[in-house]
Amino acid sequence: MASETHTFHMRIGKCTITKNFTDVEVLYGIPVDGHPLVRSNVKNITKSAWRELMYDLNYLVAGEEAIIGNSLLVITQLSNHLETLITGNDIIDEHTDEAEVQKRVRLYLLWLIGGSIFPDNSSSKLSLHFLLDIVDLDAIGGKAWGAAALSYLYSCLCRASMSNSRDVCGFIALLQVRELQYYIALLQ
């Protein structure tokens, strides 16, 4: 990374991240102000506690093999659960109770947060740490998700710009490839 320009030099060319927090908030609706996402004591949470929390928050029953390490969920476990809900015609309507709606919202948020905003290099696992951030649905909008997404993307790009790296992860929608912008401008 060239620290004076905040430009990452990669095989595809020079890349930079969206210029400011306002872009993140306006373009994607992700708040940048608010309480930080804090990961304290997550290493003390056991695999069985994560499994119990997943069930309590969104009825997702994860088998032992669905959690890698201590806190990474295999995304196919989540997609299979969603597919079961869809094919089982398990829809939300005006008769669905509030607790069920909240569980579905948390399920979707886990998918969105872990798979799109904070994905890993493999795109096959997501961190269960985000479950802790979506327990209280009323508090979600008061967290600085955009600032965390930018920070995570910077960290991912630092790793990806190393010569031995082949993958990049993070909220790639915030990435701007300067050469691509240059060529698009030439075409206009």
PyMOL CGO cylinders between C-alpha atoms (Angstrom):
from pymol import cmd
from pymol.cgo import CYLINDER

trace = [
    CYLINDER, 0.00, 0.00, 0.00, 1.25, 3.45, -0.79, 0.3, 1, 1, 1, 1, 1, 1,
    CYLINDER, 1.25, 3.45, -0.79, 0.45, 5.19, 2.50, 0.3, 1, 1, 1, 1, 1, 1,
    CYLINDER, 0.45, 5.19, 2.50, 0.61, 8.73, 1.15, 0.3, 1, 1, 1, 1, 1, 1,
    CYLINDER, 0.61, 8.73, 1.15, -2.10, 8.06, -1.44, 0.3, 1, 1, 1, 1, 1, 1,
    CYLINDER, -2.10, 8.06, -1.44, -3.97, 5.19, 0.19, 0.3, 1, 1, 1, 1, 1, 1,
    CYLINDER, -3.97, 5.19, 0.19, -3.67, 3.32, -3.07, 0.3, 1, 1, 1, 1, 1, 1,
    CYLINDER, -3.67, 3.32, -3.07, -3.17, -0.42, -3.20, 0.3, 1, 1, 1, 1, 1, 1,
    CYLINDER, -3.17, -0.42, -3.20, -1.00, -1.74, -6.02, 0.3, 1, 1, 1, 1, 1, 1,
    CYLINDER, -1.00, -1.74, -6.02, -2.33, -5.08, -7.19, 0.3, 1, 1, 1, 1, 1, 1,
    CYLINDER, -2.33, -5.08, -7.19, -2.07, -7.29, -10.25, 0.3, 1, 1, 1, 1, 1, 1,
    CYLINDER, -2.07, -7.29, -10.25, -5.18, -5.72, -11.76, 0.3, 1, 1, 1, 1, 1, 1,
    CYLINDER, -5.18, -5.72, -11.76, -3.87, -2.21, -11.26, 0.3, 1, 1, 1, 1, 1, 1,
    CYLINDER, -3.87, -2.21, -11.26, -4.11, 0.49, -8.65, 0.3, 1, 1, 1, 1, 1, 1,
    CYLINDER, -4.11, 0.49, -8.65, -7.10, 0.37, -6.33, 0.3, 1, 1, 1, 1, 1, 1,
    CYLINDER, -7.10, 0.37, -6.33, -8.45, 2.72, -3.74, 0.3, 1, 1, 1, 1, 1, 1,
    CYLINDER, -8.45, 2.72, -3.74, -11.42, 2.68, -1.41, 0.3, 1, 1, 1, 1, 1, 1,
    CYLINDER, -11.42, 2.68, -1.41, -14.42, 4.97, -1.60, 0.3, 1, 1, 1, 1, 1, 1,
    CYLINDER, -14.42, 4.97, -1.60, -13.21, 8.38, -0.58, 0.3, 1, 1, 1, 1, 1, 1,
    CYLINDER, -13.21, 8.38, -0.58, -15.26, 9.05, 2.53, 0.3, 1, 1, 1, 1, 1, 1,
    CYLINDER, -15.26, 9.05, 2.53, -17.77, 7.82, 5.02, 0.3, 1, 1, 1, 1, 1, 1,
    CYLINDER, -17.77, 7.82, 5.02, -20.55, 9.84, 3.42, 0.3, 1, 1, 1, 1, 1, 1,
    CYLINDER, -20.55, 9.84, 3.42, -20.30, 7.68, 0.28, 0.3, 1, 1, 1, 1, 1, 1,
    CYLINDER, -20.30, 7.68, 0.28, -20.83, 4.56, 2.34, 0.3, 1, 1, 1, 1, 1, 1,
    CYLINDER, -20.83, 4.56, 2.34, -23.82, 6.00, 4.15, 0.3, 1, 1, 1, 1, 1, 1,
    CYLINDER, -23.82, 6.00, 4.15, -25.48, 7.65, 1.16, 0.3, 1, 1, 1, 1, 1, 1,
    CYLINDER, -25.48, 7.65, 1.16, -24.78, 5.01, -1.51, 0.3, 1, 1, 1, 1, 1, 1,
    CYLINDER, -24.78, 5.01, -1.51, -25.42, 1.91, 0.59, 0.3, 1, 1, 1, 1, 1, 1,
    CYLINDER, -25.42, 1.91, 0.59, -27.48, 3.15, 3.54, 0.3, 1, 1, 1, 1, 1, 1,
    CYLINDER, -27.48, 3.15, 3.54, -24.99, 1.72, 6.00, 0.3, 1, 1, 1, 1, 1, 1,
    CYLINDER, -24.99, 1.72, 6.00, -24.53, 3.96, 9.05, 0.3, 1, 1, 1, 1, 1, 1,
    CYLINDER, -24.53, 3.96, 9.05, -20.98, 5.09, 9.76, 0.3, 1, 1, 1, 1, 1, 1,
    CYLINDER, -20.98, 5.09, 9.76, -21.69, 6.91, 13.01, 0.3, 1, 1, 1, 1, 1, 1,
    CYLINDER, -21.69, 6.91, 13.01, -22.67, 5.17, 16.19, 0.3, 1, 1, 1, 1, 1, 1,
    CYLINDER, -22.67, 5.17, 16.19, -21.42, 2.56, 18.57, 0.3, 1, 1, 1, 1, 1, 1,
    CYLINDER, -21.42, 2.56, 18.57, -18.44, 0.52, 17.38, 0.3, 1, 1, 1, 1, 1, 1,
    CYLINDER, -18.44, 0.52, 17.38, -18.67, -3.19, 16.68, 0.3, 1, 1, 1, 1, 1, 1,
    CYLINDER, -18.67, -3.19, 16.68, -16.69, -4.63, 19.55, 0.3, 1, 1, 1, 1, 1, 1,
    CYLINDER, -16.69, -4.63, 19.55, -15.43, -8.18, 19.78, 0.3, 1, 1, 1, 1, 1, 1,
    CYLINDER, -15.43, -8.18, 19.78, -14.72, -8.74, 23.45, 0.3, 1, 1, 1, 1, 1, 1,
    CYLINDER, -14.72, -8.74, 23.45, -14.69, -12.19, 25.01, 0.3, 1, 1, 1, 1, 1, 1,
    CYLINDER, -14.69, -12.19, 25.01, -15.76, -13.95, 21.79, 0.3, 1, 1, 1, 1, 1, 1,
    CYLINDER, -15.76, -13.95, 21.79, -12.91, -16.42, 22.18, 0.3, 1, 1, 1, 1, 1, 1,
    CYLINDER, -12.91, -16.42, 22.18, -14.55, -17.62, 25.39, 0.3, 1, 1, 1, 1, 1, 1,
    CYLINDER, -14.55, -17.62, 25.39, -17.73, -18.63, 23.53, 0.3, 1, 1, 1, 1, 1, 1,
    CYLINDER, -17.73, -18.63, 23.53, -17.76, -22.36, 22.81, 0.3, 1, 1, 1, 1, 1, 1,
    CYLINDER, -17.76, -22.36, 22.81, -18.94, -24.05, 19.65, 0.3, 1, 1, 1, 1, 1, 1,
    CYLINDER, -18.94, -24.05, 19.65, -21.98, -25.43, 21.47, 0.3, 1, 1, 1, 1, 1, 1,
    CYLINDER, -21.98, -25.43, 21.47, -22.83, -21.94, 22.78, 0.3, 1, 1, 1, 1, 1, 1,
    CYLINDER, -22.83, -21.94, 22.78, -22.69, -20.59, 19.20, 0.3, 1, 1, 1, 1, 1, 1,
    CYLINDER, -22.69, -20.59, 19.20, -24.99, -23.40, 18.07, 0.3, 1, 1, 1, 1, 1, 1,
    CYLINDER, -24.99, -23.40, 18.07, -27.43, -22.62, 20.86, 0.3, 1, 1, 1, 1, 1, 1,
    CYLINDER, -27.43, -22.62, 20.86, -27.36, -18.90, 20.07, 0.3, 1, 1, 1, 1, 1, 1,
    CYLINDER, -27.36, -18.90, 20.07, -28.02, -19.60, 16.38, 0.3, 1, 1, 1, 1, 1, 1,
    CYLINDER, -28.02, -19.60, 16.38, -31.07, -21.63, 17.29, 0.3, 1, 1, 1, 1, 1, 1,
    CYLINDER, -31.07, -21.63, 17.29, -32.34, -19.08, 19.81, 0.3, 1, 1, 1, 1, 1, 1,
    CYLINDER, -32.34, -19.08, 19.81, -31.94, -16.16, 17.41, 0.3, 1, 1, 1, 1, 1, 1,
    CYLINDER, -31.94, -16.16, 17.41, -33.11, -17.71, 14.14, 0.3, 1, 1, 1, 1, 1, 1,
    CYLINDER, -33.11, -17.71, 14.14, -34.08, -21.39, 14.52, 0.3, 1, 1, 1, 1, 1, 1,
    CYLINDER, -34.08, -21.39, 14.52, -31.00, -22.43, 12.59, 0.3, 1, 1, 1, 1, 1, 1,
    CYLINDER, -31.00, -22.43, 12.59, -29.90, -25.87, 13.75, 0.3, 1, 1, 1, 1, 1, 1,
    CYLINDER, -29.90, -25.87, 13.75, -26.24, -26.23, 12.86, 0.3, 1, 1, 1, 1, 1, 1,
    CYLINDER, -26.24, -26.23, 12.86, -24.59, -29.62, 13.01, 0.3, 1, 1, 1, 1, 1, 1,
    CYLINDER, -24.59, -29.62, 13.01, -21.12, -30.11, 14.49, 0.3, 1, 1, 1, 1, 1, 1,
    CYLINDER, -21.12, -30.11, 14.49, -19.59, -30.09, 10.99, 0.3, 1, 1, 1, 1, 1, 1,
    CYLINDER, -19.59, -30.09, 10.99, -21.30, -26.78, 10.12, 0.3, 1, 1, 1, 1, 1, 1,
    CYLINDER, -21.30, -26.78, 10.12, -19.01, -24.78, 12.41, 0.3, 1, 1, 1, 1, 1, 1,
    CYLINDER, -19.01, -24.78, 12.41, -15.35, -24.62, 11.49, 0.3, 1, 1, 1, 1, 1, 1,
    CYLINDER, -15.35, -24.62, 11.49, -12.92, -23.78, 14.23, 0.3, 1, 1, 1, 1, 1, 1,
    CYLINDER, -12.92, -23.78, 14.23, -14.83, -22.17, 17.02, 0.3, 1, 1, 1, 1, 1, 1,
    CYLINDER, -14.83, -22.17, 17.02, -16.97, -19.58, 15.27, 0.3, 1, 1, 1, 1, 1, 1,
    CYLINDER, -16.97, -19.58, 15.27, -17.11, -19.88, 11.48, 0.3, 1, 1, 1, 1, 1, 1,
    CYLINDER, -17.11, -19.88, 11.48, -20.37, -21.10, 9.97, 0.3, 1, 1, 1, 1, 1, 1,
    CYLINDER, -20.37, -21.10, 9.97, -20.27, -22.90, 6.62, 0.3, 1, 1, 1, 1, 1, 1,
    CYLINDER, -20.27, -22.90, 6.62, -22.49, -20.77, 4.39, 0.3, 1, 1, 1, 1, 1, 1,
    CYLINDER, -22.49, -20.77, 4.39, -24.14, -23.79, 2.77, 0.3, 1, 1, 1, 1, 1, 1,
    CYLINDER, -24.14, -23.79, 2.77, -25.68, -24.54, 6.18, 0.3, 1, 1, 1, 1, 1, 1,
    CYLINDER, -25.68, -24.54, 6.18, -27.36, -21.14, 6.12, 0.3, 1, 1, 1, 1, 1, 1,
    CYLINDER, -27.36, -21.14, 6.12, -28.39, -21.37, 2.46, 0.3, 1, 1, 1, 1, 1, 1,
    CYLINDER, -28.39, -21.37, 2.46, -29.84, -24.87, 3.00, 0.3, 1, 1, 1, 1, 1, 1,
    CYLINDER, -29.84, -24.87, 3.00, -31.88, -23.53, 5.93, 0.3, 1, 1, 1, 1, 1, 1,
    CYLINDER, -31.88, -23.53, 5.93, -33.17, -20.65, 3.80, 0.3, 1, 1, 1, 1, 1, 1,
    CYLINDER, -33.17, -20.65, 3.80, -34.01, -23.01, 0.95, 0.3, 1, 1, 1, 1, 1, 1,
    CYLINDER, -34.01, -23.01, 0.95, -35.93, -25.26, 3.34, 0.3, 1, 1, 1, 1, 1, 1,
    CYLINDER, -35.93, -25.26, 3.34, -37.98, -22.27, 4.49, 0.3, 1, 1, 1, 1, 1, 1,
    CYLINDER, -37.98, -22.27, 4.49, -38.70, -21.23, 0.91, 0.3, 1, 1, 1, 1, 1, 1,
    CYLINDER, -38.70, -21.23, 0.91, -39.54, -24.66, -0.49, 0.3, 1, 1, 1, 1, 1, 1,
    CYLINDER, -39.54, -24.66, -0.49, -41.59, -25.47, 2.60, 0.3, 1, 1, 1, 1, 1, 1,
    CYLINDER, -41.59, -25.47, 2.60, -43.73, -22.44, 1.80, 0.3, 1, 1, 1, 1, 1, 1,
    CYLINDER, -43.73, -22.44, 1.80, -42.88, -21.14, 5.26, 0.3, 1, 1, 1, 1, 1, 1,
    CYLINDER, -42.88, -21.14, 5.26, -43.71, -17.53, 4.47, 0.3, 1, 1, 1, 1, 1, 1,
    CYLINDER, -43.71, -17.53, 4.47, -44.24, -14.52, 6.67, 0.3, 1, 1, 1, 1, 1, 1,
    CYLINDER, -44.24, -14.52, 6.67, -47.67, -12.95, 6.48, 0.3, 1, 1, 1, 1, 1, 1,
    CYLINDER, -47.67, -12.95, 6.48, -49.91, -10.76, 8.63, 0.3, 1, 1, 1, 1, 1, 1,
    CYLINDER, -49.91, -10.76, 8.63, -50.57, -13.71, 10.98, 0.3, 1, 1, 1, 1, 1, 1,
    CYLINDER, -50.57, -13.71, 10.98, -46.91, -14.39, 11.73, 0.3, 1, 1, 1, 1, 1, 1,
    CYLINDER, -46.91, -14.39, 11.73, -46.01, -13.46, 15.28, 0.3, 1, 1, 1, 1, 1, 1,
    CYLINDER, -46.01, -13.46, 15.28, -43.37, -10.79, 16.00, 0.3, 1, 1, 1, 1, 1, 1,
    CYLINDER, -43.37, -10.79, 16.00, -40.81, -13.25, 17.44, 0.3, 1, 1, 1, 1, 1, 1,
    CYLINDER, -40.81, -13.25, 17.44, -40.86, -15.29, 14.23, 0.3, 1, 1, 1, 1, 1, 1,
    CYLINDER, -40.86, -15.29, 14.23, -40.46, -12.18, 12.08, 0.3, 1, 1, 1, 1, 1, 1,
    CYLINDER, -40.46, -12.18, 12.08, -37.48, -11.10, 14.17, 0.3, 1, 1, 1, 1, 1, 1,
    CYLINDER, -37.48, -11.10, 14.17, -35.84, -14.52, 13.80, 0.3, 1, 1, 1, 1, 1, 1,
    CYLINDER, -35.84, -14.52, 13.80, -36.20, -14.29, 10.02, 0.3, 1, 1, 1, 1, 1, 1,
    CYLINDER, -36.20, -14.29, 10.02, -34.80, -10.76, 9.99, 0.3, 1, 1, 1, 1, 1, 1,
    CYLINDER, -34.80, -10.76, 9.99, -31.77, -11.95, 11.99, 0.3, 1, 1, 1, 1, 1, 1,
    CYLINDER, -31.77, -11.95, 11.99, -31.32, -14.85, 9.58, 0.3, 1, 1, 1, 1, 1, 1,
    CYLINDER, -31.32, -14.85, 9.58, -31.27, -12.48, 6.62, 0.3, 1, 1, 1, 1, 1, 1,
    CYLINDER, -31.27, -12.48, 6.62, -28.98, -10.02, 8.43, 0.3, 1, 1, 1, 1, 1, 1,
    CYLINDER, -28.98, -10.02, 8.43, -26.51, -12.79, 9.27, 0.3, 1, 1, 1, 1, 1, 1,
    CYLINDER, -26.51, -12.79, 9.27, -26.43, -13.73, 5.58, 0.3, 1, 1, 1, 1, 1, 1,
    CYLINDER, -26.43, -13.73, 5.58, -26.04, -10.12, 4.46, 0.3, 1, 1, 1, 1, 1, 1,
    CYLINDER, -26.04, -10.12, 4.46, -23.47, -9.07, 7.05, 0.3, 1, 1, 1, 1, 1, 1,
    CYLINDER, -23.47, -9.07, 7.05, -21.34, -12.20, 7.00, 0.3, 1, 1, 1, 1, 1, 1,
    CYLINDER, -21.34, -12.20, 7.00, -21.59, -12.95, 3.30, 0.3, 1, 1, 1, 1, 1, 1,
    CYLINDER, -21.59, -12.95, 3.30, -21.62, -9.53, 1.65, 0.3, 1, 1, 1, 1, 1, 1,
    CYLINDER, -21.62, -9.53, 1.65, -20.25, -6.83, 3.93, 0.3, 1, 1, 1, 1, 1, 1,
    CYLINDER, -20.25, -6.83, 3.93, -17.66, -8.89, 5.85, 0.3, 1, 1, 1, 1, 1, 1,
    CYLINDER, -17.66, -8.89, 5.85, -16.96, -11.97, 3.68, 0.3, 1, 1, 1, 1, 1, 1,
    CYLINDER, -16.96, -11.97, 3.68, -13.88, -14.11, 4.09, 0.3, 1, 1, 1, 1, 1, 1,
    CYLINDER, -13.88, -14.11, 4.09, -11.46, -15.07, 1.32, 0.3, 1, 1, 1, 1, 1, 1,
    CYLINDER, -11.46, -15.07, 1.32, -13.13, -18.39, 0.65, 0.3, 1, 1, 1, 1, 1, 1,
    CYLINDER, -13.13, -18.39, 0.65, -16.67, -16.99, 0.36, 0.3, 1, 1, 1, 1, 1, 1,
    CYLINDER, -16.67, -16.99, 0.36, -17.75, -20.23, 1.97, 0.3, 1, 1, 1, 1, 1, 1,
    CYLINDER, -17.75, -20.23, 1.97, -17.76, -19.28, 5.67, 0.3, 1, 1, 1, 1, 1, 1,
    CYLINDER, -17.76, -19.28, 5.67, -19.12, -16.45, 7.76, 0.3, 1, 1, 1, 1, 1, 1,
    CYLINDER, -19.12, -16.45, 7.76, -18.25, -15.30, 11.23, 0.3, 1, 1, 1, 1, 1, 1,
    CYLINDER, -18.25, -15.30, 11.23, -20.77, -16.05, 13.94, 0.3, 1, 1, 1, 1, 1, 1,
    CYLINDER, -20.77, -16.05, 13.94, -19.43, -13.07, 15.88, 0.3, 1, 1, 1, 1, 1, 1,
    CYLINDER, -19.43, -13.07, 15.88, -22.02, -10.96, 14.07, 0.3, 1, 1, 1, 1, 1, 1,
    CYLINDER, -22.02, -10.96, 14.07, -24.77, -12.83, 15.89, 0.3, 1, 1, 1, 1, 1, 1,
    CYLINDER, -24.77, -12.83, 15.89, -23.82, -10.78, 18.94, 0.3, 1, 1, 1, 1, 1, 1,
    CYLINDER, -23.82, -10.78, 18.94, -24.44, -7.57, 16.99, 0.3, 1, 1, 1, 1, 1, 1,
    CYLINDER, -24.44, -7.57, 16.99, -27.90, -8.59, 15.80, 0.3, 1, 1, 1, 1, 1, 1,
    CYLINDER, -27.90, -8.59, 15.80, -29.37, -9.86, 19.07, 0.3, 1, 1, 1, 1, 1, 1,
    CYLINDER, -29.37, -9.86, 19.07, -31.09, -6.53, 19.70, 0.3, 1, 1, 1, 1, 1, 1,
    CYLINDER, -31.09, -6.53, 19.70, -32.68, -5.52, 16.40, 0.3, 1, 1, 1, 1, 1, 1,
    CYLINDER, -32.68, -5.52, 16.40, -33.55, -2.07, 17.75, 0.3, 1, 1, 1, 1, 1, 1,
    CYLINDER, -33.55, -2.07, 17.75, -29.87, -1.32, 18.38, 0.3, 1, 1, 1, 1, 1, 1,
    CYLINDER, -29.87, -1.32, 18.38, -28.58, -2.34, 14.94, 0.3, 1, 1, 1, 1, 1, 1,
    CYLINDER, -28.58, -2.34, 14.94, -29.09, 1.09, 13.39, 0.3, 1, 1, 1, 1, 1, 1,
    CYLINDER, -29.09, 1.09, 13.39, -27.07, 2.71, 16.17, 0.3, 1, 1, 1, 1, 1, 1,
    CYLINDER, -27.07, 2.71, 16.17, -23.88, 0.86, 15.27, 0.3, 1, 1, 1, 1, 1, 1,
    CYLINDER, -23.88, 0.86, 15.27, -21.12, 2.09, 12.97, 0.3, 1, 1, 1, 1, 1, 1,
    CYLINDER, -21.12, 2.09, 12.97, -21.42, -0.69, 10.37, 0.3, 1, 1, 1, 1, 1, 1,
    CYLINDER, -21.42, -0.69, 10.37, -20.02, 1.47, 7.56, 0.3, 1, 1, 1, 1, 1, 1,
    CYLINDER, -20.02, 1.47, 7.56, -16.91, 2.42, 9.50, 0.3, 1, 1, 1, 1, 1, 1,
    CYLINDER, -16.91, 2.42, 9.50, -16.34, -1.25, 10.35, 0.3, 1, 1, 1, 1, 1, 1,
    CYLINDER, -16.34, -1.25, 10.35, -16.85, -2.27, 6.70, 0.3, 1, 1, 1, 1, 1, 1,
    CYLINDER, -16.85, -2.27, 6.70, -14.28, 0.30, 5.52, 0.3, 1, 1, 1, 1, 1, 1,
    CYLINDER, -14.28, 0.30, 5.52, -11.82, -0.76, 8.20, 0.3, 1, 1, 1, 1, 1, 1,
    CYLINDER, -11.82, -0.76, 8.20, -12.25, -4.43, 7.31, 0.3, 1, 1, 1, 1, 1, 1,
    CYLINDER, -12.25, -4.43, 7.31, -11.82, -3.69, 3.60, 0.3, 1, 1, 1, 1, 1, 1,
    CYLINDER, -11.82, -3.69, 3.60, -8.59, -1.77, 4.29, 0.3, 1, 1, 1, 1, 1, 1,
    CYLINDER, -8.59, -1.77, 4.29, -7.29, -4.71, 6.30, 0.3, 1, 1, 1, 1, 1, 1,
    CYLINDER, -7.29, -4.71, 6.30, -8.25, -7.16, 3.55, 0.3, 1, 1, 1, 1, 1, 1,
    CYLINDER, -8.25, -7.16, 3.55, -6.61, -5.04, 0.87, 0.3, 1, 1, 1, 1, 1, 1,
    CYLINDER, -6.61, -5.04, 0.87, -3.41, -4.81, 2.90, 0.3, 1, 1, 1, 1, 1, 1,
    CYLINDER, -3.41, -4.81, 2.90, -3.28, -8.61, 2.98, 0.3, 1, 1, 1, 1, 1, 1,
    CYLINDER, -3.28, -8.61, 2.98, -4.30, -8.92, -0.69, 0.3, 1, 1, 1, 1, 1, 1,
    CYLINDER, -4.30, -8.92, -0.69, -1.62, -6.49, -1.89, 0.3, 1, 1, 1, 1, 1, 1,
    CYLINDER, -1.62, -6.49, -1.89, 1.13, -8.78, -0.58, 0.3, 1, 1, 1, 1, 1, 1,
    CYLINDER, 1.13, -8.78, -0.58, 2.94, -10.60, -3.37, 0.3, 1, 1, 1, 1, 1, 1,
    CYLINDER, 2.94, -10.60, -3.37, 1.98, -14.07, -2.12, 0.3, 1, 1, 1, 1, 1, 1,
    CYLINDER, 1.98, -14.07, -2.12, -1.75, -13.35, -1.92, 0.3, 1, 1, 1, 1, 1, 1,
    CYLINDER, -1.75, -13.35, -1.92, -4.22, -14.37, -4.61, 0.3, 1, 1, 1, 1, 1, 1,
    CYLINDER, -4.22, -14.37, -4.61, -7.55, -13.40, -3.08, 0.3, 1, 1, 1, 1, 1, 1,
    CYLINDER, -7.55, -13.40, -3.08, -9.23, -10.27, -1.84, 0.3, 1, 1, 1, 1, 1, 1,
    CYLINDER, -9.23, -10.27, -1.84, -12.26, -10.05, 0.38, 0.3, 1, 1, 1, 1, 1, 1,
    CYLINDER, -12.26, -10.05, 0.38, -14.28, -7.38, 2.10, 0.3, 1, 1, 1, 1, 1, 1,
    CYLINDER, -14.28, -7.38, 2.10, -17.12, -5.17, 0.91, 0.3, 1, 1, 1, 1, 1, 1,
    CYLINDER, -17.12, -5.17, 0.91, -15.75, -4.97, -2.62, 0.3, 1, 1, 1, 1, 1, 1,
    CYLINDER, -15.75, -4.97, -2.62, -18.52, -2.59, -3.70, 0.3, 1, 1, 1, 1, 1, 1,
    CYLINDER, -18.52, -2.59, -3.70, -16.51, 0.13, -1.92, 0.3, 1, 1, 1, 1, 1, 1,
    CYLINDER, -16.51, 0.13, -1.92, -13.47, -0.59, -4.06, 0.3, 1, 1, 1, 1, 1, 1,
    CYLINDER, -13.47, -0.59, -4.06, -12.60, 1.63, -6.98, 0.3, 1, 1, 1, 1, 1, 1,
    CYLINDER, -12.60, 1.63, -6.98, -10.16, 0.46, -9.60, 0.3, 1, 1, 1, 1, 1, 1,
    CYLINDER, -10.16, 0.46, -9.60, -8.51, 3.59, -10.93, 0.3, 1, 1, 1, 1, 1, 1,
    CYLINDER, -8.51, 3.59, -10.93, -7.52, 2.17, -14.30, 0.3, 1, 1, 1, 1, 1, 1,
    CYLINDER, -7.52, 2.17, -14.30, -11.07, 0.94, -14.86, 0.3, 1, 1, 1, 1, 1, 1,
    CYLINDER, -11.07, 0.94, -14.86, -12.42, 4.40, -14.08, 0.3, 1, 1, 1, 1, 1, 1,
    CYLINDER, -12.42, 4.40, -14.08, -9.86, 5.87, -16.49, 0.3, 1, 1, 1, 1, 1, 1,
    CYLINDER, -9.86, 5.87, -16.49, -10.90, 3.55, -19.33, 0.3, 1, 1, 1, 1, 1, 1,
    CYLINDER, -10.90, 3.55, -19.33, -14.59, 4.16, -18.71, 0.3, 1, 1, 1, 1, 1, 1,
    CYLINDER, -14.59, 4.16, -18.71, -13.93, 7.91, -18.85, 0.3, 1, 1, 1, 1, 1, 1,
    CYLINDER, -13.93, 7.91, -18.85, -12.14, 7.47, -22.21, 0.3, 1, 1, 1, 1, 1, 1,
    CYLINDER, -12.14, 7.47, -22.21, -15.14, 5.62, -23.63, 0.3, 1, 1, 1, 1, 1, 1,
    CYLINDER, -15.14, 5.62, -23.63, -17.57, 8.39, -22.68, 0.3, 1, 1, 1, 1, 1, 1,
]
cmd.load_cgo(trace, "trace")
